[in-house]
Amino acid sequence: MEKISAIVPCYNEEDVLEYFYNEICGAAEEMKSSAEFEFLFIDDGSKDKTLEIIKKFAENDDRVHYISFSRNFGKESAMYAGFQNAAGDYVAVLDADLQDPPRLIKDMYRYIKEENYDSVATRRVTRCGEPVIRSFFARCFYKLINKISKTEIVDGARDFRLMTRQMVDAILEVTEYNRFTKGIYGWIGFETKWIEYENVERAAGKTKWSFWKLLIYSMEGIVGFSTAPLALSSIVGLVMCLVAVLAIFFIIIRKFIFGDPTSGWPSLVCIILFIGGIQLFCVGILSQYMAKAYLETKNRPIYVVKEKR
């Protein structure tokens, strides 16, 4: 019988784990005639009782395995650890907050088997329950990244998906330290079927994604899958040079034809500050790429395991 590995990244999820475990067990029960399950919980350095609860699951259920990090390395590292340790013929990734309905795995598995897809993924068609500002910037990010990158990233895409072993092995070959898995899914290719569903709120607990964390995460995606910002800084520099040359000619002509003196230090200060700001902006773009390259050359491990079962 084929096996499905369900990877569940967890960070301070003690309030929702019991509900999630009951749901995933129900999904496994519905599929017991076609596939068996293993549940791989990745404790991403939780500060609450998340690991204790997972250990209780493991004591009573042989399908439950866990990996606990030495500290919080982030969801991207947790997913990569799950991919490395999953033993199934198919691998699913889903959050513990029940915003990813475990019972959809049955339909995902059917699509892969009957329609020969390599992956079945989910995307939200609504963002009900999310702050309006966050939803606005999220849509702007997807529009921007798809214009400046050759890698397609679907608007509203969730991390929740089921993949074949071949696709998971391809993901594992992408060993970069600065990871943006939504981009990696698109970069490696493979045939993906998208399931649309309406957004649901967390079953319990609080989200760990603040606006600032999401902003940093979006920058990871842009820097990791597009060099357009570097080209933009070059274009901006060229345009400013042309503007400066035109301004010089304008001042000379005005002086010799109209006898207008070249005065006005307040406007000069504004121009200097404006140009200086543009220079710092362009240097900042370059520094982002240099910083990522610097971290990659260190060749540090993506995560550190404290204990596992």
N, C-alpha and C positions, 0 to 999 in steps of 0.2 A: 504494500500500500504506500502511496506517495505521502510525503511529509511536508507540512507547511510550518515554517518558522515565523512566529509573530514577534517582531522586535518592538519593545515598548520603552522608549526613553522616559525616565522619571526624574523629576527634581522637585522635592517638597510636595509630594502628591498624596500624603497620608489621608486627606479628607475624601478622596475619590477612588482610591485603589480597590476597596471592597466592592463598590458598584461596578468598576471596570472588570474585575476578575469574574464576577457573576455573569457579566455580559459576554466576555470572551469565551467562557466555558459553555454558555448557551450556544454560541456560534459554532464551537467545536462539536457540540452534541448533534447539531443539525447536519454536520458534514461527516459524521463518524463512518458512514458507509462508503465514502469516497476518498477521504484523506484523514491522516492523523496529524495532531498538532504538537508543537513544542512552544512554550511561552518563554521568551528571553527578555527579562526585565533588565534595563541598564540604569543603575542608580548613579546619577550624575552628581555625586558629592552632596546628597541631600542633608539638610540640617535637622530635619524632623524625624519621625518614626517610619519613614518610607521603607528603609532597608529592613527594619524589624518585621513589618507587615509582609514584605516579599519573602522573607525567610520562613514565615509561618505558612505561606502558600506552598513553598518548596518542601516543607516537612510533610505535608499531606497530599502533595500532588507531584508525581514523578515527571510530569510534563514541564514543570516550572524550573527554570534555570535563571541565574542572575549574575551580573558583573557589577561590582561596586568600585567606582573611581576613588582615587586618593583625595580628590577635590573636585570642584565644579569646572569641567572642561567645556561645557556647552553642548547643545543638542546635536550639532554637526558631528562632534567627536563621539557622542553616544550612538548615533546611527552608524557611524563607521565601525565602531566596536561590535555592534550587532551584526553587521554584514560579515565581519571577520569570523565571528563565532557561530553564526547560524548554520545548522546542519541540514536544513530542509531542502527538498527539491524546488520549492517555491518559498519566497520570502516576502512577508508583509511588514510594513512599517505603519504604526498607528500610535496616536497619543493616548495617554491614560485618562484624559479629562472627558472622554466620551463625546467630544466634538467629532470624532471619527467613529461612526457606528460599526462595531465589530461584525455585525450580521451581514454587512455588505461584502465581506470576504467570500461568502458563498457565491454571490453573483460574479465577483471578480474571477474566481477560480473557474466558473463555468465559461466565461468569455474567453479566457486563455485556452481552455481545453477545446472548446467547440469552434472558436473563430481564429485560433492560432496567433493570438497576440503575444508579445513578449512581456507586456506590462499592462495592467489596468490601473488607472489613477483616478483620483477624485478632484473636482474643482467646485467651488462654491459659486452659485449663481446669484446669491444675495449675501449681504454683510449685515444682516439684522443683528442687533445686539452689540455691534462694535461702535466705538465713538466715531462721530461723523468726520472729525479731522483725520483720524487714523485711516478710515476708509478712503477719504479723498487722496491722501498721500500714497496709499497703497496702489490705487488705480494709476496715479501719475507715474509711480515707479515702474509698473509693468509696461505702460506705454513707452516710457523712456528707454528701458533696457531692450525692448524688442526693436526699437529704431536704431540703436547704436551698436547692437550685438548681432552676430551671425547665429547665435544660439537662441532658439525659440524658447521662451518661458511663458507658459499659459497663464493668463490673468485669473486670479482666484485659485490657483493650483495649491493643493494641500500636500503635505508629506505622505499622506495616507495612500498607499498603493500596494499592489501585489505584483511580484516580479518572478521571472524564471531564474533558475540558477545561472544560466549563461549571462543574463543581464547583470546579476549581482557580481559575478566574477569580473565583468568589464568595469564595474564601479570600483572594485577593489584595486584595479590596475591604476586608477587615478589616485595617487598617493600624496597629493599636495597637502601642505599643512593648513593653509587658509582655504577652508572648504565652503562651497556654496552648492549644496546638493541639488537644489532645484535646477541650477545651471548644468550640473554634471549629468543629470538625467537627460537633458536635451542634447548635450554635447556628444554623449556616447551613441546616441541614435536609438535604434530598435523601434518596433511598432508598438504604439501605445494607444489604448482605447480610453476615452475620458468619460467618466460618469459624473453627471451633474446632480447636485443636491443642495437644498437650502441650508443656510448656516444655522447651527444650533448652539446654544450657550453651554458653558461648562456645567457638568452635573454637580460639581462641588469644588471648593477651593478657589484660588485666585490665579489669574494668568501671570506668568513670569516674564511676559514680553511687554516692556514699557515702550513708549514712543521712541525714547532715545536708543534703546537696544535695537528696535526695528530699523531705525535710521542707520545705525552702524552696520547692521546686517545687510541693508540694501546697498551700502557702499562696498561691502565685500563682493556682492554680485556684480556691480558695475566694474570695479577694478579687476575682478577675476575673469570676466568674460567680454571685456571690451577695451580697446585702446583708443577709443574715440576721444576721451578727455584729454589725452596727450596731443592729439591732432588739433583739438579745440584750442588748447593753450598756444600752440604754434600759430594758428590762424589769428587769434586775438592779438598776439605780438606783432604779426605782420600788419594787421589793420591799424594798430596804434602807431606803427612807424609811418604808414602812409598818411594818417591824420596829422602827425607831427610835421611831415614835409609840407603838406598843404597849408598848415597853419603858419609855417615859416614864410612861404611864398606870399600868403595873405598879408602878413605883417609888413614885409618888404614893400609890396605894392602899395599898401595903404600909406606907408611912410613917404615914398617918393612921389606918389601921384597926388595924394590928398594932404600931405604934410601932417598927418595925425601922429602925435607922439606915442611911443610904445610904453604906456603907463598902466597901472592897475595891479598892484601887488596882491590884493585879495583874490582876484581871479587866478593869478599865477600860483598862489598857494593851493587853491582848489584843484587846479590841473595837476600839480605835483602829487597831491594826496591821491587823486584819482588814478594816475599812472602807477604810483607806488602800490596802491591796492590791487590793481590788475597784476602787477608783477608778483606780489605775494600770493595771489590766487593761483597763478600759473605754477609758481614754485611749490605751492601746496599740493597741486595735482601731481606733479612729478615726485614729490616726497612720498605720496601714498603708494605709488608703484615701487619706489625704491625700498620703502619699509616692508612691503610684501616680499620682495626679492630677498631682502636681508633675513627675514624670518625663515624663508624657505632654505636658505643656505646653511642655517644653523642645524637643520636636519633633526630637530627635536621630535620625540614621539608625539603622536596626535592625542594620546591619552595615557594615563598611568593607572594600572589596576591595583586596588588594595586587597580585594578578596573576590572570589567567584565560586560558583557551583554549577 
